[in-house]
Amino acid sequence: MGRLEGRTMVITGAGRGLGRTMTRRFVAEGAQVVAAARDLARLEEAIAPLGDKAFAVAADLGDPEGVDRVFAEAEKRFGKLDVLINNAAIYDFFEIDRVAPERIRATVDSNLLGPMLCVRAAVPLMKKAGGGHILNMTSEAVRNMYPFLTGYAATKTALENFSQGIRQELRPDNIKVTCVRLGAMDLSEEGVALSVDLELAPKLMEKMPGAIAFGGSTLMKLDTVADAVVDVLTLAGDTTFDFVELRPTL
């Protein structure tokens, strides 16, 4: 029997990267997963090997109607919700005085509004089930200020503050809230590459070495991070992790 046997989950940003890896890892541990992201074709490819243990729902998580559709599908297919993992995020480098307003809005919608809307939709289902667990995935960028990544860092900082508040709010309902702050991960096997404007690239290369040295020179494997998240979710029921930070050892 897997360590997550019988758990029903919603994972956002599940089409690639860490979201894809977690989805596959959790199903291997016995969970049932609703995988959510914008790109339905990518989602369906990601969960194809998982059979009826995973179901894809394409949605813009900055849109309340799209979010409601994800959680309605979770209740319809699996009858309950135990775990929400807010993993989807936009990682966008830009100069604040040159960035288009649409890129700022996209960052805020994906990284902050989306998780808040997902929590809003998840909590009634968790209360109905007698409890649950919300994991909000954040970043070392909160304390390690990478140049030109200020929008991402600001939204992740806000998500950590949001996590602290709802933790107190939801504790009487037996709903745990864990903030998981992540360091740099190896996305090469997933075919994920950072996109940086050509004009910005030289400035980034000039300013990045100090920030990278602070965060670590190696990259974490996605499977290792997924294993750590399973550990967080399977801690004994009378205890919880409020905050976990994972970073490269070197």
N, C-alpha and C positions, 0 to 999 in steps of 0.2 A: 504493500500500500504506500502511495506517495505521501510526502509530507504535507501536501495541500489538498488531499483527497476531499472531495465534496465542496470545496470552496468555489464560489462563483465570482468572477472578476470582470471589471471593465478596465482596459488598458488603452490609453490614448497614445497617439504617435506610434502605432504598432506596425506600420508598414515596412520599417527598416530600422537599422541601428539598434540601439538598446531596447526599444519597444518590441521589435521583432524577436530579439534574443530572449527577452523576458517572457513573451507569449509562449514561445516554444518550450522554454524551461518550465514554466508553470504548468502547462498541459502535461509535460512529462512527469510532473509531481502530482498529477491527479486533478488539477483544477479545470473548470470550465470557463472559457474566456470570450468576452465580446471585445473584439479588436476594432478600434476606431481610429480613423484618420481621413484625410480628404480624398486620397487617391484609391478608388475601389479596386482597380486592376492590381495595383501593388499590394494592397491588403490581401486580396484573394490569393495572389501568388505566395505571400508570406505564410498564410495559414493552410495552404493546400495540403501539406502532409499531415495535418492534425485531425482530419475527419470531423466528426460532429462535436468534438470537444471545444471547437473554436468557431466563431461566427463573425464575419466582417460587416461593419456598418460604416459607410462613407458619410462623413459629416464635417461641416465647418464648425469647429468647436467654439468659435467666437459668435455663433448664431444660436440664440436660445432654442429655436425650433429644431435645429440640427442636434443639439445636445439632448433635448427631450426625446428625440427619436432613438438615440443610442440607448438610453436607459429604459425606454419603453420596450425596446427589443430585448434587452437583458432580462426584464421581468417576464416577458412573453415566452422566451425560449427556456429560461432556467428557473423561473419562479421566485427568484430572490437575488439579493446582491450582498456579498460579504466584503469585497475589497474593491476600492477604486485606486488606480495608480495614474496620477496626473504626470505623464511623461512627455507629451507633445510640447515642442518649443521651436521657435525660430531663433537661429544663431546668426545674427546679421551684423557685420562690421560696417560702420558708416561714420562720416564726419557730421557732427550735429548741425553745423551751419550750411551743409550742402545736401543733406538727405531729403528726399521727397517725403512729404507728410504721410503718404500712403504706406511707406515702409515703417515709419514710427507706429502708425496705427496697427499694422499687421503684427508687429512685435508685441505690442500691448495686448491685442486680441488673443493671440496664440498663447503667450506666456503667463498672462495674468487673468484676463477676462475668462478665457476658456476654462482654466482650473476652477475659478469661482463658480461659474455656471455648472460645471460638472459636480462640484460639491453640493450645490443647491439641489440638483436633480437626484443625487445619490442618497442624501441623508434620509428622505422619507422611506426609501426602500430598506435602508439599514435599520432604521427604527422599527420597521415592520418585522424585520428578521431578528430583532432583539440585540443588535449590535453590529459592529463592522470595523473596518480599518481603512483609513485614507492615507496614502503615501503621496507626498508632494515632492517631486524630484527637482532639486535646485542645483546650484553650481558654485565652484570655487571662485567664480568671478564676483561673488558677493563680497568677498574679503580681499581678493587678489585682483586689483583693478587693471584689467587688460585695456590697452588703448583702443579707442574706436569701437569698443564693445559695450558702451555705456547703456544703450537701450536694453540689451539683454540683461546686464547686471542689475539695472534698476528694477526690472520686472521680477527677477529672481529674488531680489531683496524684499520686494513687496510680498511675494509668495511666501517667504519665510515668516514675515510678520503676520500675514493672514493665517498661516498654520498655527502660530502661537495662540491667536485669538480664538479660532474655532476649536482648538484643543480643549480650552476651558469651557467653551459653550456646549460641546458635545459629550463631555466626560460623563454627565449623568445618564446619558443614553447608551453607555457602553460602546461608544464609537471612539476608537483610538485614532490619533493623528500623528504621523511621523514625517518629519522633514528629512530627506536624504540628500545631502550635499555631495556632489560628485566632482572629482578632479578629471584630468584629461584622459580620454578613452581612445583606444585603437579602433577606428572605424574603417580601416582599409579593407577588411574582409567583407564588409557590407557594401563596399563601393560608394561610400559617402565621402564627399570631398568638400572642403570649405570653399565658398565662393567669395572672392574679394575683388572689388573694382580695380581695374588696372592702374588707375590714377592713385588709388589709396595704397596699393601694395608696397611701394618703396617706403612710404611713411611707416607702414605697419612693421616692415622688416627692421627699420631703424629702432623702433620703440619696443618691440616684443621681447628681445632677449632677456631683459631684466625680469619681466613678468613670468616668463617661462621658467627661469631659474628659481624663482620663488615657489612656483607650483610643482616643480619636479621635471626631470628630463626624460622620464619614461612614460609609457602609456598603459592604462589598465585594460585588460582583456574584458570584452563584453560578457563572456561567460562567468568570469570572476565576479563582476558586479551583480549579475543576475543571481548567482549563488548567495551573495550577501543579502540581497533583498528577500530571498526565501528565508534566510536566518531571521531577518526582522519580522517577517510575517508569522513565524512559527515559535516565537518566544512564548514562554509559559503564559497562560491566560491572565494571571494575576499581576503581570508586569508588562511594561511597554518601553520601547525606545521613543523618546520625544524627538531626538535629533541624532542623526548618524552622519559622519563625514568620512567618505572614502577617497583616498588619494593614492597616487603612485608611491611606492616605497622609496624610489630614487629620483 
